[in-house]
């Protein structure tokens, strides 16, 4: 029997791992500065508090008066100075501007959907019919005492009616019909609460 033994792959890997870890440890120690660290050239001595040395004053120097140094004011040209004869005026906030006059805004083009003659006539009829009903329901509340909430509803009804009439002027009959219908529904609810 032969005693020659070849290293197995497991043993080779274990040896490679050991060598790798050894190299890593050497690099860490070297880069850590243990071998490359230099001693600083300057040493800082501990700081101690010392009393200042005060020079001895001669008795004749202490009795002399200080010298007189002449001082001249610089003269400015006459245009750069201004006499302050009166106090400065207080700042007053500007008055609020008056409400601007109503400016006519340019009319924007209105996109109206194409309707057939039957749809157009039906929309005209429904818009006018809803406006008439809303007006009659509002007329029932005239002269009666109504609460502030009911007054708000009445003003919304009037706003819908005005918008509907404006849409009629612009030949937007679908919008006019929708707004008039809203006014009619609200006016019916308002009249029912009376």
C-alpha positions in Angstrom: 0.0 0.0 0.0 1.1 3.4 -0.9 1.1 6.1 1.8 1.2 8.9 -0.7 -1.7 11.0 0.1 -2.9 13.8 -2.1 -4.7 16.8 -0.5 -8.4 16.7 -1.1 -10.3 19.7 -2.3 -11.7 20.3 1.2 -8.2 20.6 2.7 -7.1 22.9 -0.2 -10.0 25.2 0.4 -9.4 25.3 4.2 -5.7 26.2 3.5 -6.8 28.9 1.1 -9.2 30.4 3.6 -6.5 30.4 6.3 -4.1 32.2 4.0 -6.8 34.7 3.0 -7.6 35.5 6.6 -3.9 35.8 7.5 -3.5 38.4 4.6 -6.5 40.3 5.8 -5.2 40.5 9.4 -1.8 41.7 8.2 -3.4 44.4 6.0 -5.6 45.6 8.9 -2.6 45.8 11.3 -0.5 47.6 8.6 -3.3 50.1 7.6 -4.2 50.7 11.3 -1.0 52.6 11.6 1.0 50.6 14.1 4.1 50.4 11.9 3.7 53.6 9.9 2.9 56.0 12.7 5.4 58.8 13.0 6.1 60.6 16.2 5.1 64.3 16.0 7.8 66.8 15.8 6.1 69.3 18.2 5.3 68.6 21.8 2.7 70.6 23.6 3.8 71.4 27.1 1.1 71.6 29.8 -0.3 75.1 30.1 0.2 76.8 33.4 -1.2 80.2 34.5 1.5 82.7 35.1 1.2 86.1 36.6 2.0 89.0 34.2 5.1 91.1 34.7 4.2 94.7 35.3 7.0 97.2 34.5 7.9 99.4 37.3 6.5 102.9 36.8 8.7 105.9 37.2 7.4 108.5 39.5 8.0 111.4 37.1 6.1 109.8 34.2 3.0 109.2 36.2 2.7 112.9 37.1 3.0 114.4 33.6 -0.2 115.4 31.8 -1.1 113.7 28.6 -0.1 115.5 25.4 -2.7 117.6 23.6 -3.4 116.3 20.1 -5.2 118.7 17.8 -8.3 117.3 16.1 -9.8 118.9 13.0 -13.3 118.2 11.6 -13.4 117.4 7.9 -15.5 119.9 6.0 -18.0 118.5 3.6 -19.0 120.2 0.4 -22.2 122.3 0.9 -24.3 120.1 -1.4 -23.8 116.9 0.6 -25.3 118.2 3.9 -28.9 119.2 4.5 -30.0 121.1 7.5 -32.8 119.5 9.6 -35.0 122.4 10.3 -38.3 120.5 10.6 -39.0 117.1 12.0 -39.6 114.4 9.4 -43.2 113.9 8.4 -44.8 110.8 9.8 -45.7 108.0 7.3 -49.3 107.7 6.7 -50.8 104.5 5.3 -52.3 105.2 1.9 -56.1 105.3 1.8 -57.8 102.2 0.5 -58.6 102.6 -3.2 -62.2 103.1 -4.1 -64.0 100.1 -5.5 -63.1 99.8 -9.2 -65.9 100.5 -11.6 -67.4 97.5 -13.1 -65.3 96.6 -16.1 -67.0 94.8 -18.9 -65.3 91.5 -19.5 -65.0 90.4 -23.0 -67.6 87.8 -23.8 -66.1 84.3 -24.1 -67.3 82.1 -26.9 -69.9 79.7 -25.8 -69.8 76.2 -27.0 -73.4 75.0 -27.5 -74.1 71.4 -28.4 -75.8 70.7 -31.6 -79.5 69.9 -31.0 -82.1 68.7 -33.4 -85.1 70.9 -34.0 -87.2 68.6 -31.7 -84.7 68.7 -28.9 -84.3 72.4 -29.3 -88.0 73.1 -29.1 -88.4 70.7 -26.1 -85.5 72.4 -24.3 -87.0 75.9 -24.9 -90.4 74.7 -23.6 -89.0 73.0 -20.5 -86.8 76.0 -19.6 -89.7 78.5 -19.9 -92.1 76.2 -18.1 -89.7 75.6 -15.2 -89.1 79.4 -15.0 -92.8 80.1 -14.8 -93.3 77.5 -12.1 -90.4 78.9 -10.1 -91.7 82.4 -10.4 -95.2 81.4 -9.2 -93.8 79.4 -6.2 -91.7 82.5 -5.3 -94.7 84.7 -5.5 -96.5 82.5 -2.9 -93.7 83.4 -0.4 -94.0 87.1 -1.0 -95.4 89.0 1.9 -95.0 86.1 4.3 -92.5 86.0 7.1 -89.7 83.6 6.3 -86.5 82.6 8.2 -83.0 83.6 7.2 -82.3 80.1 5.8 -85.5 80.3 3.6 -84.3 83.8 2.5 -81.0 82.3 1.4 -82.8 79.6 -0.6 -85.0 82.3 -2.2 -81.9 84.2 -3.2 -80.4 81.1 -4.7 -83.6 80.5 -6.7 -83.4 84.0 -8.1 -79.8 83.5 -9.0 -80.6 80.3 -10.9 -83.5 82.1 -12.7 -81.2 85.0 -13.7 -78.5 82.5 -14.9 -81.2 80.6 -16.9 -82.4 83.8 -18.6 -78.8 84.7 -19.4 -78.3 81.3 -21.0 -81.5 81.8 -23.0 -80.1 85.1 -24.4 -76.9 83.2 -25.5 -79.1 80.5 -27.1 -77.7 77.8 -24.7 -81.0 76.1 -24.2 -79.7 73.0 -22.4 -78.0 75.1 -19.8 -81.0 77.3 -19.5 -83.3 74.2 -19.1 -81.0 72.8 -16.3 -80.8 76.0 -14.4 -84.5 76.6 -14.6 -85.1 73.1 -13.4 -82.9 73.7 -10.4 -84.8 76.9 -9.6 -88.1 75.1 -10.0 -87.1 72.2 -7.6 -85.9 74.7 -4.9 -88.9 76.9 -5.2 -91.2 73.9 -4.8 -89.4 72.9 -1.6 -89.6 76.5 -0.4 -93.3 76.8 -1.1 -94.0 73.4 0.7 -92.4 74.8 3.9 -94.9 77.6 4.0 
